[in-house]
Amino acid sequence: MGTRAWALLLVLCGTIFLEGIDVAMLGIAIPSIRADLGLTTGAAAWVMSAYVLGYAGFTLLGGRAADLLGRRRMFLGGLVVFLVFSGLGGVGTEGWMLIVSRFVTGMAAAFMTPAALSLITTSYEEGPQRNKALLIFAGTGAGGFSLGLVIGGLLTQIGWRWVFFAPVILAGAILVAAVRLVPRDPAAMREARRGGFDIAGAVTAASAMLLAAYTVVRLEHGLRDWPVTLASALGALLSGAVFVAVERRSGAPLVRLGILRNAATVRADLGALLFLGAFFGFQFVATLYLQELRGWSSLQTAVALIAMGVDAVLAPTLTPRLVERYGNAKVVLGGFLLATLAYALFLPVGMDWTYAAMFPTLILAGVAFALAYGPLTIAATDGVAAHEQGLAGGLLTTATQFGSAVGISAVTAVYGLASAGADPADPAETLSAFRVALAVPVVMVALGALVAALSVRAARREVRSASQVSMVSASQTSVNPAQRSAGIASRK
């Protein structure tokens, strides 16, 4: 790649780094925000959940909007909104201000991130060049999250408002560079916009995704207010059914439903959902264990978990070589198997575990992330037509956001059930509940390994099929011209 291509990749990776660091820093700062503003536990939880709702609820729409309305336009617009509302969150004085700020910031990320991903898949040639760019993109996002844990701990010590202001500074620098480097949309895309926009599809898609995301977030509350959760789930299903009906009748659908018949894309999205859900679910339980049970500070916890950030180094260096040698499917399967081992090693965690005892799980989880996430990104967009790359990116990002929400909600719900009736003053009973919750990430990555195994089998079938076609072609070319002429004459 030339200098300009590397510069563009740096800008696009900057946005996924911005997203990762933003989420991580806020997670570390929530206790301080709650204490300073006097928020209730529910309000503090909604400061985190609002971002998930905005992100997961509009990612599918954001991805398709990049295809239909322009990737550059959606990228720059999303970045500007992200910058503005992150800054507004920093000056918020009430809980509702932070909740609104985080919701709109999540919406901005829902338009910005799929646009960045589709810019990569359409700006770099399919094959090794694009694969390397996608692996660097995935590794940068993970690195941003890991680094954000430490930076969040440091900034929180100065003042939690800097957790909102720091992304503003970074987003401003990215915006200045992006205006110069992000390419304008091709003439064909600008011409296609004149076909109109599927407003009914956009409204029903956003409604279905928002209600589905809200249902997942509600799972954290367990059986409390279950009628609300049930009503939300039914609303999501109804909105989804209406969306499908609208898209089938639309002359220019927002989402071409045929893309869901691409088995490789569906397997990659499902794998990403399970892998990210397990990763964030484990990290959530591990954070609670270190801070609530062991009494570690937020900064100590962040420094301890940064070992999982090894993927930021391995994703752009080791993973491309493995993919080139063994193929996406086998590398993804290796990542799932390694993650299963990593989380299983943490199941017997005890009150007196040293950091050395935890370290194998943390480092193996980071290596597994490097092996699985980047290749899943490649698989989710590989073979998709250029005019639907935004949609493919939106589907993948939707899967990762729902996976994160499902993972955290599932471990929270299981922990709540396991700790029901337990004595909060008894560390042994609390530890037992943590161990039960830790089984959730193990189950999720084990299921993901089964999905990855199906991808490996499908890849082998493709290789065998291609080999048979090559053999037939070779046998036909090996027949001499006289024999071919005689065969043709006899058939006539």
Secondary structure as UniProt FT lines:
FT   HELIX           3..37
FT   HELIX           41..69
FT   HELIX           71..90
FT   HELIX           95..123
FT   TURN            126..127
FT   HELIX           128..158
FT   TURN            160..161
FT   HELIX           162..181
FT   HELIX           187..192
FT   HELIX           193..195
FT   HELIX           199..218
FT   HELIX           219..221
FT   TURN            222..225
FT   HELIX           226..249
FT   HELIX           257..261
FT   HELIX           263..288
FT   HELIX           289..293
FT   HELIX           298..305
FT   HELIX           306..310
FT   HELIX           311..326
FT   HELIX           328..345
FT   TURN            346..348
FT   TURN            351..352
FT   HELIX           355..381
FT   TURN            382..383
FT   HELIX           386..388
FT   HELIX           389..419
FT   TURN            420..421
FT   TURN            424..425
FT   HELIX           427..478
FT   HELIX           481..491
//
